[in-house]
Structure formats: structure tokens, C-alpha cells
Amino acid sequence: MARLNAPEERRRGLSLATRLFLVGAALLVVTIGSAIAFASWRASRIAEEKIRADLQTVPAIWEGYRDSQAGAKRGQMRSLAEEPGTKALLAEAGATPETFRDTGAEFAENLGASTVFFFDAQGVLIARSDQPAGEQAGRDFSEVAWVRDPLAHLAESSAYILELRTGRLLSLVASAPVVQGMGEEIRLNGVIAA
């Protein structure tokens, strides 16, 4: 058997030590990489579950916000409909389209609304504040829910409408019946909406 000389033995020994070191380093990298990948996957899964759970509450939050806004606007319209000036305006047979338009513009400014509508007791448009006097007057709105409900039930109503005329704009419209008298003598004069 031939014996290797010392430098050759050292080279083989170093190469074996180097190989063992590289195998150990590779195992360490694979172990750490696997641990990091598992931890990332688990954290991502937990985050997704938390986000899903949080998002399930969003519809309820939105519904509460929507209802509070609509309720506040219906209250504003009820208050405006109960004003003596509003009652007199809708009860007056000889009011001009200009009077309705100017009054509507003033109401719109005070309410922070883009438009105020006046309807007669049948749901026909008398005037609107965002159009010239008499524009679209006579248009029947009696089948539109936010006009129909105040006419039929003598109660406030509201709805969200998509306006396409000025671009795509979602608006909240609220309305209230304008009545005179009480009890058996109650008389519907029309509907005001904003």
C-alpha cells in the first residue's frame, strides 16, 4: 500500500472539511429559508383572516352612516315643509315659476343642496332651483319613490340617486309632504325635495 505524502493528505483533508462545511451551510440555509417561508405564509394567512373579519363589518358601518345621513336630511325637509312660508307658497295658486325658482335657490343655499324641487299634490313638477324658471315644469314624478311616498303616506322619504347629467354623481335626495290643517281637515299641498 502506497502512502500519500503529507501535502496530498492535507489537500484531501481540507477538501473533506470544506465539503462538510458546505453541506452544513447548505442545510442551515435550507432550514432557515424553510422557517422564514413558513413564518411568512402563516403571517400572511393570519393577516388575510383578520382583514376578511374586519371587512365583514364594513357593510354595517356603511349602512349606519347611510341611514344617519338620510335621517338627517329627511328631518331637514320635514322642518322646511312645516315652515309657514313653504306651506303658503305651495297653497298659493297664483305663485309664478320665478317665485318658486328663487325660493328654491334660497332653500338650496341654506340646506347646502344642489337642487330643491317643488311638486304639486299629484306629483307634477312645479319648479326646480337648478333650472331656469318654468324649465321641466309639468313633468310627472308621481311614480318616483321619493315623491310617491310623501304623496301616499304623508311621510318623509329619501333615496340615493345616480345623476348622469353632470357626470356620474351619487346624490342623496330627501323629500317631505307639505300639508295644511290637522286630523280630518288635513290637506296635501304638495311635496318639497332637495
C-alpha positions as CSV (number, residue, x, y, z in Angstrom):
1,M,0.0,0.0,0.0
2,A,1.4,3.3,-1.0
3,R,1.4,6.0,1.5
4,L,0.4,9.6,0.4
5,N,2.8,12.3,1.1
6,A,1.9,15.0,3.7
7,P,0.8,17.8,1.3
8,E,-1.5,15.5,-0.6
9,E,-3.1,14.3,2.7
10,R,-3.6,17.9,3.8
11,R,-5.3,18.7,0.5
12,R,-7.7,15.8,0.7
13,G,-8.4,16.6,4.4
14,L,-9.1,20.2,3.6
15,S,-11.3,19.2,0.8
16,L,-13.3,16.8,3.0
17,A,-13.5,19.6,5.7
18,T,-14.6,22.0,3.0
19,R,-17.3,19.6,1.8
20,L,-18.6,19.0,5.3
21,F,-18.7,22.8,5.9
22,L,-20.6,23.4,2.6
23,V,-23.1,20.6,3.4
24,G,-23.6,22.0,6.8
25,A,-24.0,25.6,5.4
26,A,-26.5,24.3,2.8
27,L,-28.5,22.5,5.5
28,L,-28.5,25.7,7.6
29,V,-29.7,27.8,4.6
30,V,-32.4,25.4,3.7
31,T,-33.6,25.2,7.4
32,I,-33.6,29.0,7.8
33,G,-35.2,29.5,4.4
34,S,-37.9,27.0,5.2
35,A,-38.6,28.6,8.6
36,I,-38.8,32.0,7.0
37,A,-41.1,30.8,4.2
38,F,-43.4,29.0,6.7
39,A,-43.5,32.1,9.0
40,S,-44.3,34.4,6.1
41,W,-47.0,32.1,4.9
42,R,-48.5,31.8,8.4
43,A,-48.4,35.6,8.9
44,S,-50.0,36.2,5.5
45,R,-52.8,33.8,6.3
46,I,-53.4,35.4,9.7
47,A,-53.4,38.8,8.1
48,E,-55.9,37.7,5.4
49,E,-58.2,36.3,8.0
50,K,-58.1,39.5,10.1
51,I,-58.7,41.6,7.0
52,R,-61.7,39.4,6.0
53,A,-63.1,39.7,9.5
54,D,-62.7,43.4,9.6
55,L,-64.2,43.9,6.1
56,Q,-67.3,42.0,7.2
57,T,-68.2,44.9,9.5
58,V,-67.9,47.5,6.6
59,P,-71.4,46.9,5.3
60,A,-72.9,47.5,8.7
61,I,-70.8,50.6,9.2
62,W,-71.8,51.9,5.8
63,E,-75.4,51.2,6.4
64,G,-75.3,53.1,9.7
65,Y,-73.7,56.1,8.0
66,R,-76.1,56.0,5.1
67,D,-79.1,55.8,7.4
68,S,-77.9,58.6,9.7
69,Q,-77.3,60.9,6.7
70,A,-80.7,60.0,5.2
71,G,-82.5,60.5,8.5
72,A,-80.8,63.9,9.0
73,K,-81.8,65.1,5.5
74,R,-85.4,63.8,6.0
75,G,-85.5,65.8,9.2
76,Q,-84.3,68.9,7.4
77,M,-87.0,68.5,4.8
78,R,-89.7,67.9,7.4
79,S,-88.7,71.1,9.1
80,L,-88.7,73.0,5.9
81,A,-92.1,71.6,4.9
82,E,-93.6,72.7,8.2
83,E,-92.5,76.3,7.7
84,P,-95.4,78.7,7.2
85,G,-93.8,80.2,4.2
86,T,-93.4,76.9,2.4
87,K,-97.0,75.9,3.2
88,A,-98.2,79.3,1.9
89,L,-96.1,79.0,-1.3
90,L,-97.5,75.6,-2.2
91,A,-101.0,76.5,-1.2
92,E,-100.9,79.7,-3.3
93,A,-102.5,79.2,-6.8
94,G,-101.1,82.3,-8.3
95,A,-97.3,81.9,-7.4
96,T,-95.1,82.4,-10.5
97,P,-92.5,80.0,-11.7
98,E,-89.9,82.7,-10.9
99,T,-91.1,82.8,-7.3
100,F,-90.7,79.0,-6.9
101,R,-87.3,79.1,-8.6
102,D,-86.0,82.0,-6.4
103,T,-87.4,80.4,-3.2
104,G,-85.9,77.1,-4.2
105,A,-82.5,78.7,-4.9
106,E,-82.6,80.3,-1.4
107,F,-83.6,77.0,0.2
108,A,-80.8,75.1,-1.6
109,E,-78.2,77.6,-0.4
110,N,-79.4,77.3,3.2
111,L,-79.6,73.5,3.0
112,G,-76.3,73.0,1.2
113,A,-78.2,71.2,-1.5
114,S,-77.5,71.3,-5.3
115,T,-81.2,71.4,-6.1
116,V,-84.6,72.0,-4.5
117,F,-87.8,70.6,-6.1
118,F,-91.4,71.7,-5.7
119,F,-94.2,69.3,-6.7
120,D,-98.0,69.7,-6.6
121,A,-100.4,67.4,-4.8
122,Q,-100.3,65.0,-7.8
123,G,-96.5,64.7,-8.0
124,V,-96.1,67.0,-11.0
125,L,-93.0,69.2,-11.0
126,I,-93.8,72.9,-10.4
127,A,-90.2,74.1,-10.4
128,R,-86.6,73.2,-9.5
129,S,-83.9,75.5,-8.3
130,D,-81.1,74.5,-10.7
131,Q,-83.1,75.2,-13.9
132,P,-84.4,78.4,-15.4
133,A,-88.0,79.3,-14.2
134,G,-90.5,77.0,-15.7
135,E,-88.0,74.6,-17.2
136,Q,-89.3,71.0,-17.0
137,A,-92.5,72.2,-15.2
138,G,-95.3,69.8,-15.7
139,R,-93.1,66.7,-15.7
140,D,-94.8,63.9,-13.7
141,F,-92.7,62.5,-10.9
142,S,-95.6,60.7,-9.1
143,E,-94.1,57.2,-9.8
144,V,-90.7,58.2,-8.4
145,A,-90.4,56.7,-4.9
146,W,-89.2,59.8,-3.1
147,V,-92.2,61.7,-4.5
148,R,-94.7,58.9,-4.4
149,D,-94.2,58.0,-0.7
150,P,-94.8,61.5,0.7
151,L,-97.9,61.8,-1.5
152,A,-99.3,58.4,-0.5
153,H,-98.3,58.2,3.2
154,L,-97.8,61.9,4.1
155,A,-94.3,61.0,5.5
156,E,-90.8,61.9,4.6
157,S,-88.8,59.9,2.2
158,S,-85.2,59.6,0.9
159,A,-83.3,57.8,-1.7
160,Y,-79.9,57.7,-3.3
161,I,-79.9,58.6,-7.0
162,L,-77.3,58.4,-9.7
163,E,-77.1,61.6,-11.6
164,L,-75.9,61.2,-15.1
165,R,-76.5,64.7,-16.5
166,T,-73.4,66.2,-14.8
167,G,-71.2,63.1,-14.9
168,R,-71.7,60.1,-12.6
169,L,-72.6,61.6,-9.2
170,L,-74.4,59.7,-6.4
171,S,-76.7,62.0,-4.6
172,L,-79.0,61.7,-1.6
173,V,-82.4,63.2,-2.2
174,A,-84.9,63.7,0.7
175,S,-88.5,64.8,0.5
176,A,-91.4,65.7,2.7
177,P,-95.1,66.4,2.2
178,V,-96.3,70.0,2.6
179,V,-99.7,69.8,4.4
180,Q,-102.2,72.2,5.9
181,G,-104.7,71.6,8.6
182,M,-104.9,68.7,11.1
183,G,-106.8,65.5,11.6
184,E,-109.8,65.2,9.4
185,E,-109.1,68.6,7.8
186,I,-105.5,67.8,6.7
187,R,-104.9,68.9,3.1
188,L,-101.9,67.9,1.0
189,N,-100.5,71.0,-0.9
190,G,-97.5,69.2,-2.5
191,V,-94.0,67.9,-1.9
192,I,-90.7,69.6,-1.4
193,A,-87.5,67.7,-2.1
194,A,-83.8,68.6,-2.0
